[in-house]
């Protein structure tokens, strides 16, 4: 998301506050996305590890191991 600044280099306090608020919201949103990604990644790793251990320890599933 690109934010274009006005041509006038003088920004009022209200305009600055609006720009800063938007930037803070964007940062918080990105942090939440990263946290969700990390949680999903860890969950998938746990599921894969559990299934691999299950297959390795179950003689009835040894045909699945190459």
C-alpha positions in Angstrom: 0.0 0.0 0.0 1.6 3.2 -1.1 0.8 6.5 0.6 1.2 9.6 -1.5 2.2 12.7 0.4 0.7 16.0 -0.6 2.8 18.3 -2.9 3.0 20.9 -0.2 5.8 19.8 2.2 4.0 21.4 5.1 1.7 18.9 6.7 -0.8 19.9 9.3 -0.9 18.0 12.6 -4.3 16.5 11.6 -2.8 15.2 8.3 0.2 13.9 10.1 -2.0 12.1 12.6 -4.0 10.5 9.8 -0.9 9.3 8.0 0.7 8.0 11.2 -2.5 6.2 12.2 -2.7 4.5 8.8 1.0 3.5 9.1 0.4 2.1 12.6 -2.6 0.1 11.4 -0.6 -1.3 8.5 2.2 -2.3 10.8 -0.2 -4.0 13.3 -1.9 -5.8 10.4 1.5 -7.1 9.1 2.5 -8.3 12.5 -0.8 -10.2 12.9 -0.3 -11.8 9.5 3.2 -12.9 10.4 2.0 -14.3 13.8 -0.8 -16.2 12.0 1.7 -17.5 9.4 4.1 -18.7 12.2 1.3 -20.4 14.1 0.0 -22.2 11.0 3.6 -23.2 10.0 4.1 -24.7 13.5 0.8 -26.5 13.4 1.6 -28.1 10.1 5.0 -29.1 11.3 3.5 -30.7 14.4 0.9 -32.6 12.2 3.6 -33.9 9.8 5.9 -35.0 12.7 3.0 -36.8 14.4 2.0 -38.6 11.2 5.6 -39.5 10.4 6.1 -41.0 13.8 2.8 -42.8 13.6 3.8 -44.4 10.2 7.3 -45.3 11.5 6.0 -47.0 14.6 3.1 -48.9 13.1 4.1 -52.2 11.4 0.9 -52.2 9.4 2.0 -49.0 7.7 5.6 -49.9 7.0 4.7 -50.4 3.3 4.3 -46.6 3.1 8.0 -46.1 3.8 10.3 -46.0 0.8 
